[in-house]
Amino acid sequence: IGNRSNTTIIFEVPNGLDTNHYMAIWDIIYEQYCYFTPVSLSYAFSQSGFNVYDLTEEFRGQFLCIEVSPRNSLEAATNSLTDEVQKITYDIDAFATEFWSKVTGWQHELEKNLVQGQRVVVWGAGSKGVTFLNILKTQSQIDYVVDINPRKQGMYVAGTGQRIVSPKFLQDYQPDVVLIMNSIYKNEIQQTLTRLGLNPELRSV
């Protein structure tokens, strides 16, 4: 930026508060090694010499978008921000326990599906789906992952090896359960399945 103090800057990052509140643990991926909440993102920019003009939660709260510009002086952030950052630590403390509780819960669910002979597919071969499959080690319980991106279809999930297929493939496979990796797309997925003449159980992961 240099001395261009009238420059407006916009950043968009995953919303760590959303991840924590909804235990969206499949969003925790190695490429994303730093997670911000609305307060900590404002704090970081304020401490670094920026004025925060706007901060919004986008994509149903899954992402944070912040608009800032440089300040002329590097005054410290307000004490109120410091206090709010401290409060977040109490929520984070319980995260590890809840993380493993959710993993164990889904392991039991998939084992039950396997015993009952139900066919389960994952819908979404992005980072959420890949993380879900690898954390749960699902090679023996899930054979296919559905994705609408034709560039992914025919490929395989890194780590666990499930084949990535198109929605139309399900007409032949006839799944009993579809696991939705991002609930934002639930209605869209339901409409697609209906058009294909399918009526499996839908579960948001």
N, C-alpha and C positions, 0 to 999 in steps of 0.2 A: 504493500500500500504506500509505503514511503511517507511523504508529507501530504498526501491527498486526503485530508481530514474530512472531506465531504463524501467520501466513498461509502456506499451502503453495501453491506455484506449479508448474504443469506446462507445459512447452513441447515441441512436436514440430516437427522441422525435417528436411529432406533430409540424408542421411548422405554428406558429401563424401568420406569415406574409401572408401565403397562405390563411389561414382562414379569415384574415381581407380583403385582396384584392378581393377575390372572394365571400365574404360574405357567407362563408361556415358555416352558423350558426348552422347547424345540427351536426357539429363536437364538439360543446361545451357541454360537458357532465360532470356530477358531479365527476366522478372518476378522470378526468383530470383537476386539479385545478390550474395548472401553465402552461402557454403557452410561448414559446420562438420564437424569430425571429433569422435569421442568426447572426445579430449583437449582440443581447442581449445574445445569447448562448455563442458566443465567449467571450463577456465581462464577463459573469459569471465565465467561466473557467479561464480566464486570471486573474481576481481579486482573484481567489481562489488558485493561484500559479501554473498554468499549462501553458505549451506551446501548442498552437493550430497548428497542422500540416496540418490538412485537414478538410474542412467542405463542405458537399455536400447536395443538395436537391434531395431526392429520391421519388419514387412512384409519378412521375409527379409533384413534388414540395410539396406534402402533408406531407412529413416527412423530418426532418433534421438529418444528420448523422455527428458526430464530432469525430475526432481522436486527442487525446491529450496525453501529458506525463508530469510528475511533473517537475517544475523548482527548481533550487537550492536555489533561493531567491524569496521572495514575493514582487517583485517590482510592483508598481501600473500599471494598464492598461493605454494605451496611451490616451491622450486627444482626439484624433480623434475618438476612440471608444465611449468615453463619449458623444461627440457631436452627433454621429450617433444614439445613444440610445435616445437622446433628440428629434431628428427629428421624431422618430416613434410615439411619444406621440401625434403629431398632427393628424395622421391617426386614432389613437385609440379614440380620442375625439369624432369623428363623428360616431363611431361604434354603439352606442345605438340607435340613430335615424334611421340609415340604417337597423339595426336589426328589429325594429318594422315595418318599411316600408315593408320589405320582408315578414314578418309574415302576415301582413294585405293583401299583394298581393296574397299570396297563399290561404288565407282564402276566398278571393273573387273568385279565380279560382275554388276552390272545391265547393263553393256554386253554381257557374254557371254550373259545371258538374252535380250537383245534380238536379238542375232545368231542365236541358236538358235530364235527365234520363240516363246519361252516367255511365257506370260501370268503376270505377277507382281502380287500384291495385297499391301497392307499391312494388318495386322489391328491396329486401335487408332488412333482419331482424336483422341487426347489430345495432351498436350504432346510426348511422345516421338515419336509419329508425325509430327506437324507439323514438328518440328525435323529429323528424319531426312529427310523429303521436301524441305525447303527447303535444307538444307546440300548435299544431293546434286543438287539441281535436276533432279527426276525427271519433269518433264512428259512427256517422250517415251518413258519406260520403264515407268511405272506409271500406269494409268488410274483405278483405284478403290482406295478405302480402306474396310475393313469396320469397323463399330462396332455393338455391340448396343444402344446408346442410341437409342431411336426419335426423340428430339429432334434428333439429329445427322443421321440418315438423310435423304437428299435435299438436304443442304447440301453445301458445297464447302470444301476445305482452303484456308486463308488462304495466299496467296503462290503456291502451285503449282497450285491449282485442281482437284485430283482430286475426283471426286464421291464422297460418303460413302454407302455402301450397307449393307443388312442382310445377315446371313449367308445368308439364303435366296436372295439375288441370285446367289450363287455357283453355284447349281444350273444356271443358264442360262449363266453366264460360263465355268465350268469352268477355274479357274486351275491352272497347273502348279506354281506356287510361292506359298506364303503366308509372308510375313515377319512374325514375332511381335515386337511392340515391347516386351512385358514377359513374360519367360519364366515368371513366376509363373503365368500363365494358360495355359501350353502344354497341359496335360492337359485343361482345360476346352474349349479351342479344338479339340483333337483329337476330343473327344467330340462336339462340335457338328458338325464336318465329317463324322464317321462317320454321325451321324444323317441328314445330308443326302445320304448316298451318295457322298461325295467322298473322294479320297485323294491330295491334292497333297503335294508335298514341303514340310515345315515347317522354317523356319530361324529361330532366335532372333537378333535383331539386337543 
